Amino acid sequence: MNAASSLLLLATVGWGLLTLLVAAAATAAVLAHRLRRPVITATTIGLTIAALVVAALPPVPAPAPFDAVLTVGCLVIAVAGGSPVTRTLLDRVTFGEAEGAHGGLLVADGRELLRGGEVIGLLERLAVAGAIVAGFPDALAVIIAIKGVGRFTELEAPEARERFIIGTLVSLIWACVCAGLFRFAVA
């Protein structure tokens, strides 16, 4: 076996392993989103990190079928996996703030702020990851601006500001990491 065929074999094994890891991480992300189990969230994070490590190994560009699976898989991981990852971190840094009937934060005067955060987060991560995958990272500035302007009136309460900032940053970082996995793998 010559060096070229050895390299091709190694690349094929690497792309196969990466595809399996991305598919497993996407499956775990969907399960973590639906079942809200911390162990599944941790599995999603671990599989995503493993996929990042493997993405650094293949020395040749991915064949088209791998590209398609990686694109869809990375978007699913970004969108579905971001909710449990964000919620897990928010649960660690909040101190028993009451949650309202619509998933928002109840403040002292009885109002529910930051309603719809779950849906907004899903859309935000889809837009962020989609923009990076499409090669248009400048769109992130627009996405962040829209989110900030849309929530501006709700941010007078300190607990709402803190939750908004932490949740937004975790969500954005997760989406960027997942989209970065795609960019890293196909570069």
N, C-alpha and C positions, 0 to 999 in steps of 0.2 A: 504494500500500500504506500503510495507516494505522499508527499506533504500536502498536495492540493486536495486529494481525496480525503485525507485525514482531517484537514481543515473543514471541508464540506460536511463530513460526518459529525464533527464537533459542533458546527453551526446548526445543523439539523436537530441534533439532540438538545442544544441550547434553546432553539426556537420552540421545540416541542415542550420542553420543561417550562419555559416562560408562558406558553399558551395554557398549559395545565394550571399553573399558579394563578394566572389572571382569571381563568374560568372558575377556579375554586374560590378565589377572593371575591369575585362577583356574586357567586352563589351565597357565600357567607355574608356578604353585605346585604343582600336581599333578605336573608333569614334574620340577620341582626336587626334590620329595619322593622320587619314584621313581628318578630317574637320578643324583641327588647330584652335579650339575655346578655349580660356582661361578658360571659365566656365566648359567645359568638362574636361580639364586638372585638374582643381581644384576638380571636382567631382571624378576623378580617384584617386587623392591623398587622398581625404577624405574617399573613400570606402576602399582603401588599408590600411589606418590607422585603420579604424573600423574593418577590417578583422584581423589585428594584435592583436587588443584588444580582439576580440572574440576567436582568436586562443589560447589565454592564459587561457581560461575558461574550455574547455572540459577536464575532469579528466581521460578519458580513451583513448587509441589509436583509431585512425580513422579506420572504416571498409574499406575494399578494394575499393568499389565504390567511396567513398569520396576521398580516396588517388588519384585515377585516375583523378578525376575532379580537385582536388587541384593541382596536378602536372601540368596538361595542363594549368589551369587557371593562376597559378603563373608564368609560362613561358611566357604566352601571356601578362600578365601585365608587366613583366620585359622588354620584347622586344618591344612591341608596345607602352607601356606607357612611356618608357624612352625617346623617341624622343621629345614628347611635353613637358615633364618635363624639359629636358635639354635645349630645345629651349627657354622655358619660362624664365629660369634662365639666360641664355646667353643674352636674350633681355634686362634683367634688369641690367646687368653689362657691356654691351658694349655701346659704345657711337657713334652710327651712322656709324660704319664701313660699307663700301659698300660690298654687296654680289655679287659675280660673276655669270655668266651664268650657271655655274655648281654647284652652292651652296657653293662655296668656299669663301674665304675672299680676296677682292681686296686690295693689298698693294700699297704704293706710286708709285712704279715703273711700275704699271699696271699689274703685275703678279697676278694670282689667286692661292692662297695657301689653303691648307686643303680641296681640292676638294674631293667629295665622303664621307664627314663626316657622312651624314645620313645613308648611307649603312654600313659604317664601324661601326657606333654606334649600328645598329641593330645586326650585327654579333657579335660585342663585348659583348653586353648584353646577347645574346643567349649563347655564350660560357661561360660567367661568371655565369649566372644563372644555366645553364646546369651542369657546374662543381660542383656548390654548391649542387644542387638538387641530383646529382649523388654521393655526398659524397667525392668529390675530390677537395677541395678548394686550394690545392697546385698548381693547373693549373692556378690560377689567376696570379701568378708570370710570367708564360710563356706568357699569354695573354697580360699583361701590357708591357712586354719586346718587344713582336712583334710589338705592336702598337707604342711604343716609337722609335724603330729602323726604322720602316716604315715611320715615319713622321719626322725623325731627320733633314733631309736637309731642310725642310720647316720651321723650328723653329727659323731661324735667325731673323725674323721680330718680334719685341716685341708684336705687336697686335696678331700675329699668336700664339706665345707662350702662351699668356694669355688665348686666346680662347681655345687652345688645352688643357691646364691644367684644366681650369674650366669645359669645356665640358666633358673631360675624367673623372674627379672626380665625377661630378653629375651623369653621365651615370653609372659608376661603383657602386656608392653608391645606386642608384635606383635598379640596378640589384641585388645587395647584399641584400637589404631590401626585395625585392620580393621573392628571393630564401630563405631568412631567414624566411619569412612568411611560406613557405612550410616546412622548417626544424622544425620550432617552432610548427607547427600544427601537424606534424606526430611524433614528439619526444615522 
